[in-house]
Amino acid sequence: MATLRKALPRRLVGVATLRAVSTSSMGTFPKRVKVVEVGPRDGLQNEKSIVPTPVKIKLIDMLSEAGLPVIEATSFVSPKWMADHAEVLKGIQKFPGINYPVLTPNVKGFEAAVAAGAKEVSVFGAVSELFTRKNINCSIDESFERMGAVLEAAQAAGVPVRGYVSCVLGCPYEGKISPTKVAEVAKKLYSMGCYEISLGDTIGVGTPGLMKDMLSAVMREIPVAALAVHCHDTYGQALANTLMALQMGVSVVDSSVAGLGGCPYAQGASGNLATEDLVYMLTGLGIHTGVNLQKLLEAGDFICQVLNRKTSSKVAQASCKL
């Protein structure tokens, strides 16, 4: 038997083992989780070199083939950051049942996104005043004015809007963040019309205890069905923090193929939670995602070869041939 196990691919042995041990604790987790893939936008925007447009398009198409239900395609920000946003959005294959939201920081970006065919957009804010000024060069109140204008335009056009909240478990400039403050910002975004609020541990300093306290505060103001978590893995806590969120009823999780990403305005913020690792864990818990792990691994391998970098996914590393 030992010889047989050694001959099997590591990923298959691991999944089988996780399935076997997960059945006794299924009552505390959602039956289904929506995985929001942010690699093509949040991941690639952090690369120092410009990623060719055809590469971005192929990556998104491969992620679609893997069955991810939501793939954040690009960002309609300054051309200095992403000059090819319209070309990417128009160039990808639109798979039935898959959403391809784009980030729109202002009305100008929203109008350009809709003109390029966007059917859903995202806006972003932060709990930290200093982070907001460093990130988008305005105050929190001013950022809400910008988001409000986007939401007003989106509502008039019938375009759903998702809201991101950064620094929910800690800030690189202000340190600890009050859960009450996170709840206030999230509640305001929700009341303005965002159908879903993604709570981001932007610099990855959170622990499951901090996640529990923060979510407890936010869930007193917003239905848990409207919440998502977005964890970075700077201190190796992304999966643990996500697991805590799942236990508290959250059923939407942001992640990035190969763990791509970080934050250009948050020093030391390593990549996002790797989608491969998230899907592997969810599979082991018997939670349905609809994602094909093998095709996901292929997408991660493709983009890492193009970028000439090592994957940050533990599952991808373990699945490589010895």
C-alpha positions in Angstrom: 0.0 0.0 0.0 2.9 2.3 0.8 4.3 1.8 -2.6 1.0 2.6 -4.2 0.6 5.8 -2.3 4.1 6.9 -3.3 3.4 6.3 -7.0 0.2 8.4 -6.9 0.5 12.2 -7.8 0.8 14.1 -4.6 -2.2 16.3 -5.2 -4.5 13.2 -5.6 -3.3 11.6 -2.4 -3.8 14.9 -0.5 -7.3 15.5 -1.7 -8.4 12.0 -0.9 -7.0 12.3 2.6 -8.7 15.7 3.2 -12.0 14.3 2.1 -11.7 11.5 4.5 -11.1 13.7 7.5 -13.6 16.4 6.7 -16.9 14.6 7.0 -17.1 14.9 10.7 -17.0 18.7 10.8 -19.1 19.7 7.7 -21.8 21.3 9.7 -19.8 24.5 10.3 -19.0 25.4 6.7 -21.0 26.6 3.7 -21.9 23.9 1.1 -20.7 26.1 -1.8 -18.1 28.9 -2.1 -17.9 31.5 -4.8 -14.2 32.0 -5.7 -13.4 35.4 -7.1 -10.2 35.2 -9.1 -8.3 38.5 -8.9 -5.0 37.5 -10.5 -5.4 39.1 -13.9 -6.0 42.5 -12.3 -4.8 42.6 -8.7 -2.0 40.1 -9.4 -0.6 41.4 -12.6 -0.8 45.1 -11.7 1.9 44.5 -9.1 4.4 43.2 -11.7 7.4 45.5 -12.3 7.5 44.7 -16.0 4.7 45.3 -18.5 2.8 42.0 -19.2 1.9 41.7 -22.9 -1.8 42.0 -23.7 -2.0 38.6 -25.4 -0.6 37.0 -22.3 -3.3 38.6 -20.1 -6.0 37.5 -22.5 -4.7 33.9 -22.6 -4.5 33.8 -18.8 -8.1 34.9 -18.4 -9.2 32.4 -21.0 -7.4 29.6 -19.2 -9.0 30.6 -15.9 -12.4 30.6 -17.6 -11.6 27.1 -18.8 -10.9 26.1 -15.2 -14.4 27.0 -14.3 -13.9 30.0 -12.0 -17.2 31.8 -11.6 -15.8 35.3 -11.3 -12.6 36.6 -12.9 -11.6 40.2 -12.3 -10.3 41.1 -15.8 -8.6 44.4 -15.6 -8.7 47.9 -14.1 -9.8 51.1 -15.9 -7.3 53.3 -14.1 -4.6 55.6 -15.5 -2.9 54.3 -18.6 0.3 54.5 -16.6 -0.9 51.4 -14.7 -3.0 49.5 -17.3 -3.1 51.0 -20.8 -4.6 48.0 -22.4 -7.7 47.6 -20.3 -10.2 48.0 -23.1 -8.2 45.7 -25.4 -8.1 43.0 -22.7 -11.8 43.2 -21.9 -12.8 43.1 -25.6 -10.3 40.3 -26.4 -11.2 37.6 -23.8 -13.7 34.9 -24.5 -16.8 35.5 -22.5 -17.9 32.1 -21.1 -21.6 31.6 -20.2 -22.2 31.9 -16.5 -18.9 33.6 -15.7 -18.7 37.3 -14.6 -15.8 39.5 -15.7 -15.9 42.6 -13.4 -13.4 45.4 -13.8 -12.1 48.0 -11.3 -13.3 51.6 -11.9 -11.9 54.3 -9.6 -14.0 57.1 -11.0 -16.8 58.0 -13.4 -14.3 58.4 -16.3 -13.1 54.9 -15.7 -16.7 53.6 -15.4 -17.7 55.2 -18.7 -14.7 53.7 -20.4 -15.4 50.3 -18.9 -19.0 50.3 -20.0 -18.0 51.4 -23.5 -15.6 48.4 -23.7 -18.4 46.0 -22.7 -18.1 45.7 -18.9 -21.2 44.2 -17.3 -20.0 44.6 -13.7 -17.6 47.0 -12.0 -15.8 47.4 -8.6 -15.0 50.4 -6.5 -12.4 50.5 -3.7 -11.9 52.4 -0.4 -10.0 51.9 2.8 -10.4 52.1 6.5 -7.1 53.9 7.0 -6.9 57.7 6.3 -3.2 57.6 5.6 -3.4 54.5 3.3 -6.2 56.2 1.3 -4.0 59.3 0.8 -1.0 57.2 -0.2 -3.1 55.0 -2.5 -5.5 57.4 -4.3 -4.3 60.8 -3.1 -7.4 61.9 -1.3 -9.2 61.5 2.1 -11.6 58.8 3.0 -14.5 61.3 2.7 -13.3 62.3 -0.7 -13.0 58.7 -1.8 -16.6 58.1 -0.9 -17.6 61.1 -3.0 -15.8 59.5 -6.0 -17.3 56.1 -5.3 -20.8 57.7 -4.9 -20.5 59.2 -8.4 -19.6 55.8 -9.8 -22.4 54.1 -8.0 -24.9 56.7 -9.2 -23.8 56.2 -12.8 -23.8 52.4 -12.4 -27.3 52.4 -10.9 -28.6 54.5 -13.8 -27.0 52.1 -16.3 -28.2 48.9 -14.5 -24.6 47.8 -13.8 -23.9 45.9 -10.5 -21.1 47.3 -8.3 -18.9 45.4 -5.9 -17.0 47.3 -3.1 -13.5 46.7 -1.8 -12.4 47.8 1.6 -8.6 47.8 2.2 -6.6 47.4 5.4 -9.4 45.8 7.5 -6.9 43.9 9.8 -4.0 46.4 9.8 -2.5 49.3 8.0 1.2 49.8 7.0 1.0 53.5 8.2 -1.5 53.5 11.1 -1.0 50.0 12.5 -4.0 48.4 14.3 -7.4 49.0 12.8 -10.6 49.1 14.9 -13.3 46.5 13.9 -15.9 49.2 14.5 -14.2 51.4 11.9 -14.2 48.6 9.4 -17.9 48.1 10.1 -18.7 51.8 9.5 -16.9 51.9 6.2 -18.4 48.6 5.0 -21.9 49.6 6.0 -21.6 52.9 4.2 -20.5 51.2 1.0 -23.3 48.7 1.3 -25.9 51.4 1.9 -24.6 53.3 -1.1 -25.6 50.3 -3.3 -22.7 47.8 -3.5 -24.2 44.4 -3.7 -21.1 42.7 -2.2 -18.3 44.0 0.1 -14.9 42.4 -0.1 -12.9 42.9 3.1 -9.2 43.0 2.4 -6.3 42.2 4.7 -4.1 44.3 2.4 -0.7 43.7 4.1 -1.5 40.2 5.4 -0.9 40.9 9.1 -4.2 39.4 10.3 -4.7 36.3 12.4 -7.8 34.2 12.8 -8.6 36.0 16.1 -8.5 39.4 14.4 -10.6 38.1 11.5 -13.2 36.8 13.9 -13.4 40.1 15.8 -13.6 42.2 12.6 -16.2 40.0 11.0 -18.3 39.9 14.1 -18.4 43.7 14.0 -19.2 43.9 10.3 -21.9 41.2 10.5 -23.8 43.3 13.0 -24.2 45.9 10.2 -24.3 43.9 6.9 -25.8 40.5 6.0 -23.1 37.8 5.8 -24.4 36.8 2.4 -23.1 40.2 1.1 -19.6 39.7 2.5 -16.4 38.4 1.0 -12.8 38.1 2.3 -9.6 39.0 0.5 -6.5 37.8 2.3 -2.8 38.3 1.7 -0.3 35.8 2.8 2.5 38.0 4.1 2.7 36.2 7.4 1.4 32.8 6.1 -2.1 33.4 7.6 -4.2 33.7 4.5 -5.7 30.2 4.5 -6.2 30.2 8.3 -8.0 33.6 8.1 -10.1 32.4 5.3 -11.1 29.2 7.2 -12.2 31.4 10.1 -14.3 33.5 7.7 -15.9 30.3 6.3 -16.7 29.1 9.8 -18.5 32.4 10.4 -20.7 31.9 7.3 -18.8 33.8 4.6 -19.2 32.0 1.3 -17.3 34.3 -1.1 -13.5 34.3 -1.2 -11.1 36.4 -3.3 -7.8 34.7 -4.4 -5.2 34.9 -7.1 -3.8 32.2 -9.3 -0.2 31.3 -8.3 -0.5 33.8 -5.4 0.2 36.7 -7.7 -0.1 40.2 -6.3 0.7 42.4 -3.4 0.1 46.1 -3.0 2.3 48.8 -4.5 1.4 51.1 -1.6 1.8 48.6 1.2 5.5 47.8 1.8 6.0 44.2 2.6 2.7 43.0 1.3 3.4 39.7 -0.4 1.0 38.0 -2.7 -2.7 37.1 -2.4 -4.0 33.8 -1.2 -3.2 31.4 -4.0 -6.3 30.1 -5.8 -4.8 26.7 -6.1 -4.3 26.4 -2.4 -7.8 27.7 -1.7 -9.5 25.3 -4.0 -7.5 22.4 -2.6 -8.6 23.2 0.9 -12.2 23.7 -0.1 -12.2 20.4 -2.0 -10.8 18.7 1.1 -13.7 20.1 3.2 -16.2 18.9 0.7 -17.2 22.4 -0.3 -18.3 22.8 -3.9 -16.5 25.5 -6.1 -17.0 24.2 -9.6 -13.3 24.8 -10.3 -11.2 22.2 -12.1 -8.0 22.1 -10.0 -5.8 20.6 -12.8 -6.8 23.3 -15.3 -6.2 25.9 -12.6 -2.7 24.5 -12.0 -2.0 24.8 -15.8 -3.1 28.4 -15.8 -0.8 29.1 -12.9 2.1 27.3 -14.5 1.6 29.3 -17.7 1.7 32.7 -16.1 4.7 31.9 -13.9 6.6 30.7 -17.0 5.8 34.0 -18.8 6.8 36.1 -15.8 9.9 33.9 -15.1 9.0 33.5 -11.5 8.3 30.8 -9.0 4.7 30.1 -8.1 3.6 31.1 -4.5 1.1 28.3 -4.5 2.1 25.4 -2.1 -0.2 23.0 -4.0 1.4 23.9 -7.3 4.9 23.4 -5.8 3.9 20.0 -4.3 2.3 18.9 -7.6 5.5 19.4 -9.7 7.4 16.3 -10.6 10.3 15.6 -8.4 
